[in-house]
Amino acid sequence: MDPGIEERRTAIEVIATLAHMKNALADLILRPAGVPVEVYRPFLYQRDPNTGRALSKRQLAPIILDAIEGRSDCTGVVRAIIEIAAAWKSFHLASDEFAARATVQKAREILDQVQTMDAREAAQRELARKEEIGRLERERAELFEKHSELLMNMFDYLATSSDHQQRGYLLQDLLGRLFDLHRIPIVRSFVRNERAEQIDGAFKLEGWHYLVECRWREKLADIRELDGLKGQVDRSGKQTMGLFLGINGWSENVPRLLKQNPVKSIVLMDGFDLRTVLAQRLDLSDFLLAKVARLNFEAEPFLSVKEHLVEEGGES
């Protein structure tokens, strides 16, 4: 049976049997259930055109329920009437206590059924929600893997390119796509200070901003290239650091000279770091935060992939 029909029938019985006096019906059932006064008041003492007598509560009940049907301010009124009846104890107000008790028992049964159905529907909705989340997560994982493979192929292609200038531009693009893939907010290449400074890119991670400098040259990066990034960081806000990506690495004196800076604000990343992230062996955010932690706690500007995996227990 349609639960809505059964609820309506029970609500009619509640209105018809629980309170003999219409004023008590209005004060203890209709108004607390949310039936607007302007809805029920005109009907309370309306007369039957055939007999001339005031409408009985049984005649009145379907009229009131019809009047609230479809009203946005009366959603849930029928259910509220049943809930009031299920907790009813004022049987002395009924003209027929036996009928009133039977109605209350019926209201309790209906309420139990409805609550069981609501719980079942809620469980089904929760199951459907979890299944949808699982589906979306699987789709995202598949998309993540597909895009990672494409970026890996792009990186390997760039490694064989003889056009070093184009390779530098494409490296910036690859890096931007990688950060997008790992959901790290980025700002692509831009200029500032009246176009006096060219910034390869920037990103935001856990409240800090990072300026990025990219280098892919045969020659190892030297401290002069790092000094350029350090100057850009120093001319930025206090909550700014720098990430230097040197695909082929840097000369051995670079980390030592960086450690001499009184303010440690540059972390280093090389091509093996980048390729390991592209191979999906590392989470980019976690790896970057680990590099920053190494700089902050140990004043070391470079944390290698091998060291990080050992620390994380991934390799020995």
KEVO-302237 format. One record per residue: y, z, x of N, C-alpha, C in turn; residue number from 0. Coordinates in pm, whole numbers. Example, Ala and Ser with C-alpha at 12.3 -4.5 7.8 and 13.67 -1.06 7.14 Angstrom:
BEGIN
SITE  n_north    n_up  n_east  ca_north   ca_up  ca_east  c_north    c_up  c_east  seq
SITE     -569     780    1319      -450     780     1230     -330     780    1320    0
SITE     -225     708    1285      -106     714     1367        3     787    1290    1
END
This chain:
BEGIN
SITE  n_north    n_up  n_east  ca_north   ca_up  ca_east  c_north    c_up  c_east  seq
SITE     -120       0      85         0       0        0      125       0      88    0
SITE      226     -69      39       353     -74      112      410      67     120    1
SITE      432     119     243       485     256      255      622     270     192    2
SITE      699     164     189       831     171      127      821     195     -22    3
SITE      725     130     -87       704     148     -231      658     291    -259    4
SITE      566     341    -174       515     476     -194      625     580    -173    5
SITE      711     557     -75       822     649      -54      916     648    -174    6
SITE      942     532    -230      1031     523     -346      971     598    -465    7
SITE      843     578    -489       777     647     -601      785     799    -582    8
SITE      763     844    -461       769     988     -434      911    1040    -451    9
SITE     1012     964    -407      1151    1005     -424     1187    1017    -571   10
SITE     1134     927    -653      1158     934     -798     1099    1064    -854   11
SITE      977    1098    -811       915    1221     -858      996    1343    -813   12
SITE     1048    1338    -692      1130    1449     -641     1252    1469    -730   13
SITE     1323    1362    -758      1443    1370     -842     1407    1416    -984   14
SITE     1291    1372   -1031      1253    1399    -1170     1201    1541   -1191   15
SITE     1141    1605   -1090      1066    1728    -1116     1116    1855   -1047   16
SITE     1185    1845    -934      1211    1966     -857     1321    2054    -915   17
SITE     1421    1996    -975      1533    2077    -1029     1556    2039   -1174   18
SITE     1545    2139   -1261      1563    2113    -1404     1709    2079   -1436   19
SITE     1802    2151   -1374      1944    2128    -1401     1997    2018   -1310   20
SITE     2076    1928   -1370      2127    1815    -1293     2226    1858   -1185   21
SITE     2300    1964   -1212      2392    2013    -1109     2315    2060    -985   22
SITE     2203    2128   -1009      2119    2173     -897     2059    2052    -824   23
SITE     2019    1952    -902      1967    1829     -843     2070    1767    -749   24
SITE     2194    1760    -795      2300    1700     -715     2329    1783    -591   25
SITE     2339    1915    -608      2380    2002     -498     2271    2024    -394   26
SITE     2144    2027    -438      2036    2064     -347     1953    1946    -297   27
SITE     1965    1831    -364      1881    1718     -324     1964    1593    -294   28
SITE     2041    1547    -395      2110    1419     -378     2216    1424    -268   29
SITE     2306    1520    -277      2414    1526     -178     2361    1555     -38   30
SITE     2271    1654     -18      2218    1675      117     2142    1556     173   31
SITE     2083    1475      86      2009    1357      133     2101    1242     171   32
SITE     2231    1253     139      2326    1150      178     2362    1052      69   33
SITE     2326    1084     -57      2367     997     -167     2515    1021    -195   34
SITE     2600     920    -186      2744     941     -209     2771     992    -351   35
SITE     2866    1080    -363      2900    1136     -494     2937    1027    -593   36
SITE     3011     926    -545      3055     820     -636     2938     736    -687   37
SITE     2821     748    -622      2704     674     -668     2634     749    -781   38
SITE     2607     880    -760      2526     949     -859     2607    1011    -973   39
SITE     2733    1047    -948      2809    1117    -1051     2820    1038   -1182   40
SITE     2849     906   -1179      2863     834    -1307     2735     832   -1390   41
SITE     2619     855   -1323      2493     844    -1396     2439     977   -1447   42
SITE     2492    1088   -1395      2433    1217    -1427     2430    1243   -1577   43
SITE     2537    1208   -1645      2544    1237    -1789     2555    1109   -1872   44
SITE     2509    1001   -1813      2507     874    -1888     2405     885   -2000   45
SITE     2435     823   -2112      2347     833    -2228     2263     708   -2246   46
SITE     2146     731   -2300      2055     620    -2332     2111     547   -2453   47
SITE     2139     416   -2445      2199     344    -2558     2109     340   -2681   48
SITE     1979     359   -2661      1887     353    -2774     1878     486   -2850   49
SITE     1883     598   -2776      1867     728    -2840     1997     807   -2848   50
SITE     2093     771   -2764      2219     844    -2760     2210     972   -2681   51
SITE     2096    1001   -2626      2079    1122    -2546     2113    1094   -2399   52
SITE     2147    1203   -2326      2172    1188    -2182     2044    1140   -2114   53
SITE     2060    1058   -2014      1943    1006    -1942     1865    1122   -1880   54
SITE     1734    1114   -1890      1651    1214    -1825     1655    1192   -1674   55
SITE     1613    1293   -1601      1611    1278    -1456     1514    1169   -1414   56
SITE     1406    1148   -1488      1312    1041    -1454     1376     905   -1478   57
SITE     1457     895   -1583      1529     769    -1606     1640     749   -1501   58
SITE     1700     861   -1462      1811     857    -1368     1768     818   -1227   59
SITE     1649     862   -1187      1605     844    -1049     1604     699   -1003   60
SITE     1536     605   -1073      1537     467    -1025     1676     402   -1027   61
SITE     1760     446   -1120      1897     391    -1127     1973     428   -1000   62
SITE     1960     556    -958      2029     600     -837     1974     528    -714   63
SITE     1842     516    -706      1781     448     -591     1819     301    -585   64
SITE     1828     239    -702      1873      99     -705     2018      87    -658   65
SITE     2100     188    -694      2242     183     -660     2267     198    -510   66
SITE     2179     271    -440      2200     290     -296     2132     182    -213   67
SITE     2046     105    -276      1972       3     -201     2068    -100    -141   68
SITE     2055    -123     -14      2139    -223       53     2271    -170     104   69
SITE     2305     -45      70      2431      12      119     2412      60     263   70
SITE     2504      20     350      2492      58      491     2508     208     513   71
SITE     2580     275     420      2600     419      435     2489     500     371   72
SITE     2385     433     321      2275     504      256     2140     479     323   73
SITE     2146     425     445      2021     403      519     1951     536     543   74
SITE     1824     543     508      1748     665      531     1757     768     423   75
SITE     1826     738     311      1841     836      203     1706     870     139   76
SITE     1624     767     114      1494     791       50     1409     882     137   77
SITE     1408     854     266      1332     938      359     1387    1081     359   78
SITE     1518    1095     354      1580    1227      353     1543    1305     228   79
SITE     1535    1238     114      1495    1303      -11     1353    1358       4   80
SITE     1264    1279      64      1126    1324       83     1119    1441     180   81
SITE     1201    1438     286      1202    1548      383     1251    1678     317   82
SITE     1352    1665     230      1400    1783      157     1289    1839      68   83
SITE     1217    1750       1      1110    1793      -88      997    1859     -10   84
SITE      965    1804     109       854    1859      187      881    2003     230   85
SITE     1008    2039     242      1044    2176      282     1087    2261     162   86
SITE     1065    2211      41      1114    2277      -81     1040    2407    -109   87
SITE     1116    2512    -146      1056    2640     -182     1113    2696    -312   88
SITE     1214    2629    -367      1283    2682     -486     1215    2633    -614   89
SITE     1088    2671    -632      1013    2621     -747     1062    2681    -878   90
SITE     1138    2792    -871      1189    2852     -994     1294    2764   -1060   91
SITE     1345    2662    -988      1445    2573    -1045     1384    2462   -1129   92
SITE     1251    2447   -1122      1184    2339    -1195     1149    2383   -1336   93
SITE     1147    2288   -1427      1102    2319    -1564      950    2325   -1570   94
SITE      883    2258   -1477       737    2260    -1470      699    2288   -1325   95
SITE      669    2416   -1296       643    2454    -1157      520    2383   -1102   96
SITE      419    2364   -1187       297    2297    -1140      329    2154   -1096   97
SITE      408    2082   -1176       444    1945    -1140      530    1944   -1014   98
SITE      620    2044   -1001       705    2051     -883      622    2074    -758   99
SITE      522    2163    -766       437    2188     -649      355    2065    -612  100
SITE      311    1993    -711       235    1871     -684      324    1767    -616  101
SITE      450    1760    -660       544    1667     -598      572    1704    -453  102
SITE      589    1833    -428       613    1879     -291      494    1847    -202  103
SITE      373    1869    -253       253    1838     -175      247    1688    -146  104
SITE      281    1607    -246       281    1462     -227      385    1423    -122  105
SITE      501    1485    -128       607    1456      -31      561    1489     110  106
SITE      489    1602     125       439    1639      258      337    1539     309  107
SITE      250    1493     219       150    1393      258      217    1262     300  108
SITE      315    1220     220       387    1096      253      460    1111     386  109
SITE      523    1228     404       597    1250      529      502    1248     649  110
SITE      385    1309     634       286    1306      743      243    1163     774  111
SITE      219    1085     666       179     946      686      288     866     755  112
SITE      411     886     709       523     812      766      543     850     912  113
SITE      535     980     942       554    1024     1080      442     971    1170  114
SITE      319     966    1114       208     909     1191      232     761    1218  115
SITE      278     690    1113       308     548     1131      422     527    1228  116
SITE      525     612    1217       638     601     1310      593     624    1453  117
SITE      505     725    1471       455     754     1606      372     638    1658  118
SITE      291     578    1569       208     465     1610      296     344    1646  119
SITE      397     321    1563       488     209     1590      567     233    1719  120
SITE      608     360    1739       681     393     1862      593     371    1984  121
SITE      465     410    1972       371     389     2083      350     240    2108  122
SITE      342     162    2001       325      18     2016      448     -45    2080  123
SITE      567       3    2038       690     -48     2099      697     -12    2247  124
SITE      657     112    2279       659     155     2419      560      73    2502  125
SITE      442      48    2443       343     -34     2512      396    -175    2535  126
SITE      459    -230    2430       516    -364     2442      627    -367    2546  127
SITE      707    -258    2549       815    -250     2648      759    -247    2790  128
SITE      654    -165    2810       594    -157     2942      530    -289    2982  129
SITE      467    -356    2885       407    -486     2916      513    -587    2953  130
SITE      628    -582    2884       737    -674     2916      796    -643    3053  131
SITE      811    -514    3083       860    -476     3216      763    -523    3323  132
SITE      633    -504    3296       532    -550     3392      537    -699    3412  133
SITE      555    -772    3303       564    -919     3312      685    -960    3394  134
SITE      799    -896    3366       921    -929     3441      907    -895    3588  135
SITE      840    -780    3617       820    -742     3756      729    -841    3827  136
SITE      625    -887    3757       535    -987     3818      609   -1117    3844  137
SITE      691   -1157    3746       769   -1280     3764      866   -1265    3881  138
SITE      930   -1147    3890      1025   -1126     3999      952   -1127    4133  139
SITE      833   -1064    4139       757   -1062     4264      716   -1203    4305  140
SITE      674   -1283    4207       637   -1422     4237      757   -1501    4284  141
SITE      871   -1480    4216       993   -1551     4255     1040   -1505    4393  142
SITE     1029   -1373    4417      1068   -1318     4547      985   -1381    4659  143
SITE      854   -1388    4636       765   -1445     4737      795   -1593    4760  144
SITE      817   -1665    4651       846   -1808     4662      975   -1832    4741  145
SITE     1080   -1757    4706      1208   -1775     4775     1200   -1729    4920  146
SITE     1123   -1623    4946      1106   -1578     5084     1039   -1686    5167  147
SITE      939   -1751    5110       870   -1859     5181      965   -1975    5209  148
SITE     1050   -2007    5111      1146   -2115     5131     1245   -2080    5243  149
SITE     1291   -1955    5244      1384   -1911     5348     1315   -1909    5485  150
SITE     1187   -1870    5487      1113   -1872     5612     1103   -2015    5665  151
SITE     1073   -2109    5576      1065   -2250     5617     1201   -2298    5668  152
SITE     1307   -2253    5600      1441   -2291     5643     1470   -2235    5782  153
SITE     1431   -2112    5807      1452   -2049     5938     1376   -2124    6046  154
SITE     1250   -2157    6018      1168   -2229     6117     1224   -2368    6145  155
SITE     1278   -2431    6040      1340   -2563     6059     1462   -2550    6150  156
SITE     1544   -2449    6125      1664   -2430     6206     1628   -2403    6353  157
SITE     1514   -2339    6374      1473   -2307     6511     1448   -2433    6593  158
SITE     1418   -2544    6526      1391   -2670     6596     1512   -2763    6596  159
SITE     1621   -2721    6532      1738   -2807     6520     1813   -2816    6652  160
SITE     1859   -2937    6682      1939   -2958     6805     2088   -2954    6776  161
SITE     2124   -2951    6648      2266   -2943     6609     2303   -2796    6598  162
SITE     2349   -2740    6708      2374   -2596     6712     2487   -2552    6621  163
SITE     2588   -2638    6604      2699   -2600     6517     2654   -2594    6372  164
SITE     2580   -2699    6330      2529   -2698     6193     2432   -2581    6174  165
SITE     2353   -2551    6276      2258   -2441     6267     2329   -2309    6241  166
SITE     2445   -2290    6302      2521   -2167     6280     2569   -2156    6137  167
SITE     2617   -2266    6080      2661   -2263     5940     2543   -2237    5847  168
SITE     2430   -2304    5874      2314   -2287     5788     2255   -2146    5801  169
SITE     2271   -2085    5918      2225   -1947     5934     2304   -1853    5843  170
SITE     2434   -1875    5833      2516   -1794     5742     2468   -1811    5598  171
SITE     2436   -1935    5562      2388   -1961     5426     2253   -1893    5403  172
SITE     2163   -1903    5501      2032   -1840     5489     2048   -1689    5473  173
SITE     2136   -1631    5553      2156   -1487     5546     2211   -1445    5409  174
SITE     2304   -1524    5355      2357   -1494     5222     2249   -1500    5116  175
SITE     2162   -1601    5125      2052   -1613     5028     1954   -1496    5041  176
SITE     1930   -1454    5164      1838   -1343     5186     1894   -1214    5125  177
SITE     2022   -1188    5144      2083   -1067     5088     2083   -1075    4935  178
SITE     2108   -1192    4881      2100   -1209     4735     1959   -1176    4686  179
SITE     1860   -1226    4758      1721   -1205     4718     1685   -1056    4718  180
SITE     1742    -981    4812      1715    -838     4821     1816    -754    4740  181
SITE     1895    -821    4660      1990    -757     4569     2091    -670    4644  182
SITE     2138    -719    4754      2243    -652     4829     2371    -731    4807  183
SITE     2474    -670    4749      2598    -744     4720     2661    -799    4849  184
SITE     2697    -926    4844      2751    -989     4964     2885   -1056    4933  185
SITE     2961   -1078    5039      3081   -1163     5035     3059   -1269    5142  186
SITE     3058   -1393    5102      3031   -1500     5198     3153   -1522    5287  187
SITE     3140   -1611    5383      3242   -1635     5485     3382   -1641    5426  188
SITE     3477   -1571    5489      3614   -1569     5438     3710   -1548    5554  189
SITE     3838   -1573    5525      3944   -1549     5624     4037   -1442    5571  190
SITE     4109   -1376    5665      4204   -1272     5625     4315   -1265    5730  191
SITE     4407   -1171    5708      4522   -1155     5798     4593   -1288    5822  192
SITE     4637   -1347    5709      4710   -1474     5713     4630   -1580    5788  193
SITE     4500   -1580    5762      4406   -1678     5816     4388   -1665    5967  194
SITE     4430   -1552    6022      4414   -1531     6166     4272   -1488    6203  195
SITE     4197   -1435    6103      4061   -1389     6129     3962   -1461    6041  196
SITE     3854   -1507    6101      3743   -1568     6028     3627   -1470    6029  197
SITE     3584   -1428    5909      3472   -1334     5896     3350   -1414    5850  198
SITE     3240   -1403    5925      3120   -1480     5891     3063   -1439    5755  199
SITE     3080   -1315    5719      3028   -1265     5592     3037   -1114    5589  200
SITE     3006   -1057    5474      3010    -912     5459     2913    -872    5349  201
SITE     2875    -745    5349      2789    -694     5242     2819    -546    5221  202
SITE     2771    -496    5109      2790    -355     5074     2654    -291    5057  203
SITE     2637    -175    5118      2509    -105     5111     2534      46    5105  204
SITE     2494     106    4994      2507     250     4971     2648     301    5001  205
SITE     2746     230    4946      2885     276     4952     2960     235    5076  206
SITE     2892     178    5176      2958     134     5298     2968     -18    5299  207
SITE     3072     -67    5366      3094    -211     5379     3063    -253    5523  208
SITE     2999    -369    5537      2957    -417     5667     3010    -559    5688  209
SITE     3080    -580    5799      3118    -714     5840     3005    -771    5925  210
SITE     2977    -900    5906      2864    -963     5974     2913   -1070    6070  211
SITE     2858   -1068    6189      2882   -1172     6289     2747   -1235    6323  212
SITE     2736   -1368    6311      2611   -1439     6336     2623   -1524    6463  213
SITE     2520   -1521    6547      2515   -1604     6667     2374   -1660    6685  214
SITE     2367   -1793    6703      2239   -1855     6735     2265   -1955    6848  215
SITE     2263   -1903    6966      2289   -1986     7084     2177   -1964    7186  216
SITE     2163   -2061    7273      2060   -2048     7376     2093   -1931    7469  217
SITE     2219   -1915    7497      2263   -1810     7588     2263   -1676    7514  218
SITE     2222   -1572    7583      2225   -1439     7524     2368   -1397    7495  219
SITE     2387   -1326    7385      2521   -1277     7350     2567   -1175    7452  220
SITE     2696   -1178    7485      2749   -1078     7579     2846    -986    7506  221
SITE     2899    -889    7577      2979    -786     7513     3109    -841    7457  222
SITE     3159    -953    7512      3283   -1009     7459     3267   -1053    7314  223
SITE     3150   -1105    7280      3126   -1145     7140     3117   -1023    7050  224
SITE     3060    -917    7104      3053    -792     7026     3190    -729    7011  225
SITE     3276    -746    7115      3412    -690     7107     3491    -755    6994  226
SITE     3465    -884    6970      3534    -950     6859     3500    -886    6725  227
SITE     3371    -859    6704      3328    -793     6580     3383    -652    6574  228
SITE     3382    -581    6688      3434    -444     6690     3582    -442    6650  229
SITE     3659    -542    6697      3800    -548     6659     3818    -572    6511  230
SITE     3734    -657    6452      3742    -682     6308     3710    -554    6230  231
SITE     3611    -480    6274      3575    -354     6207     3689    -254    6220  232
SITE     3748    -246    6341      3857    -150     6363     3979    -182    6278  233
SITE     3998    -309    6246      4113    -348     6163     4082    -339    6014  234
SITE     3967    -290    5980      3926    -276     5840     3939    -131    5797  235
SITE     3901    -103    5674      3907      34     5624     3809     124    5696  236
SITE     3826     254    5677      3745     352     5749     3597     343    5714  237
SITE     3566     300    5593      3426     297     5550     3365     159    5576  238
SITE     3391     108    5696      3343     -25     5733     3268     -17    5865  239
SITE     3155     -87    5872      3078    -100     5995     3052    -248    6020  240
SITE     2985    -276    6130      2957    -415     6165     2809    -437    6191  241
SITE     2760    -555    6151      2623    -598     6183     2633    -724    6267  242
SITE     2580    -717    6390      2579    -833     6477     2439    -891    6477  243
SITE     2425   -1015    6428      2297   -1084     6425     2296   -1188    6537  244
SITE     2223   -1157    6643      2206   -1251     6753     2062   -1298    6755  245
SITE     2037   -1420    6708      1900   -1467     6692     1823   -1459    6824  246
SITE     1884   -1502    6933      1817   -1499     7063     1845   -1371    7142  247
SITE     1905   -1274    7077      1926   -1145     7141     2058   -1137    7216  248
SITE     2067   -1045    7309      2190   -1016     7381     2154    -969    7522  249
SITE     2251    -973    7606      2227    -930     7744     2198    -781    7747  250
SITE     2129    -737    7851      2081    -598     7856     2193    -496    7863  251
SITE     2314    -541    7903      2423    -444     7913     2494    -419    7780  252
SITE     2464    -501    7678      2534    -489     7550     2509    -353    7485  253
SITE     2384    -309    7465      2364    -177     7402     2429     -64    7482  254
SITE     2420     -73    7616      2478      33     7700     2629      40    7684  255
SITE     2694     -77    7681      2840     -78     7667     2883     -35    7525  256
SITE     2805     -74    7425      2836     -30     7287     2831     122    7276  257
SITE     2739     183    7348      2725     328     7341     2844     400    7404  258
SITE     2921     327    7487      3038     389     7549     3157     397    7453  259
SITE     3152     319    7343      3260     325     7245     3265     464    7181  260
SITE     3382     525    7174      3389     659     7111     3351     657    6964  261
SITE     3378     544    6897      3340     530     6757     3225     430    6750  262
SITE     3109     478    6706      2990     393     6699     2987     325    6562  263
SITE     3010     194    6559      3022     126     6430     2949      -8    6424  264
SITE     2874     -43    6529      2806    -172     6533     2655    -150    6544  265
SITE     2579    -216    6455      2433    -219     6467     2390    -360    6501  266
SITE     2280    -372    6573      2231    -500     6623     2106    -544    6548  267
SITE     2096    -676    6531      1979    -734     6466     1948    -865    6537  268
SITE     1820    -887    6570      1785   -1010     6639     1698   -1100    6551  269
SITE     1659   -1214    6607      1583   -1312     6530     1447   -1261    6486  270
SITE     1382   -1176    6570      1252   -1122     6531     1267   -1027    6413  271
SITE     1375    -949    6413      1406    -865     6297     1414    -950    6171  272
SITE     1493   -1057    6180      1518   -1142     6063     1388   -1207    6016  273
SITE     1310   -1259    6110      1187   -1328     6072     1086   -1231    6010  274
SITE     1085   -1108    6057       993   -1009     6000     1030    -978    5855  275
SITE     1160    -970    5828      1204    -950     5689     1167   -1071    5605  276
SITE     1187   -1191    5657      1153   -1313     5585     1003   -1321    5557  277
SITE      923   -1263    5647       778   -1262     5628      734   -1154    5530  278
SITE      829   -1081    5471       805    -980     5369      728    -859    5423  279
SITE      743    -833    5551       681    -714     5610      773    -594    5604  280
SITE      901    -619    5577      1000    -512     5571     1092    -533    5452  281
SITE     1138    -423    5397      1245    -430     5297     1378    -431    5371  282
SITE     1462    -528    5338      1587    -545     5413     1676    -422    5404  283
SITE     1693    -368    5284      1780    -250     5268     1729    -133    5350  284
SITE     1598    -105    5340      1541       7     5414     1558     -12    5565  285
SITE     1537    -134    5612      1547    -161     5755     1690    -143    5804  286
SITE     1786    -195    5728      1926    -180     5768     1967     -32    5770  287
SITE     1925      43    5669      1959     185     5665     1893     261    5781  288
SITE     1773     220    5820      1708     282     5934     1785     252    6063  289
SITE     1837     131    6076      1918      96     6193     2045     183    6197  290
SITE     2108     199    6082      2230     279     6077     2199     425    6109  291
SITE     2086     475    6060      2047     613     6090     2023     631    6240  292
SITE     1960     533    6305      1938     541     6449     2071     545    6524  293
SITE     2167     465    6477      2299     466     6540     2369     600    6520  294
SITE     2364     651    6399      2436     775     6367     2375     897    6434  295
SITE     2243     904    6439      2177    1023     6491     2151    1018    6642  296
SITE     2124     897    6693      2085     886     6834     2181     800    6915  297
SITE     2286     749    6851      2386     664     6918     2325     536    6974  298
SITE     2210     496    6919      2145     372     6963     2182     259    6867  299
SITE     2245     152    6917      2288      44     6828     2175     -48    6782  300
SITE     2058     -38    6848      1949    -129     6811     1820     -52    6785  301
SITE     1765     -75    6667      1632     -26     6631     1545    -149    6611  302
SITE     1444    -164    6692      1359    -284     6684     1261    -273    6568  303
SITE     1205    -388    6531      1104    -392     6427      985    -305    6465  304
SITE      939    -317    6588       821    -242     6630      845     -92    6618  305
SITE      960     -46    6665       992      97     6656      996     142    6511  306
SITE     1058      60    6426      1070      97     6285      934     105    6219  307
SITE      847       8    6245       713       9     6184      634     129    6231  308
SITE      649     166    6357       580     285     6407      631     410    6335  309
SITE      764     419    6319       823     534     6249      777     541    6105  310
SITE      761     424    6044       719     421     5902      568     432    5886  311
SITE      496     431    6000       351     441     5991      283     310    5964  312
SITE      358     200    5974       298      70     5944      216      14    6059  313
SITE      252      49    6182       180       1     6299      180     111    6404  314
SITE       89     101    6494        82     197     6605      107     125    6737  315
END
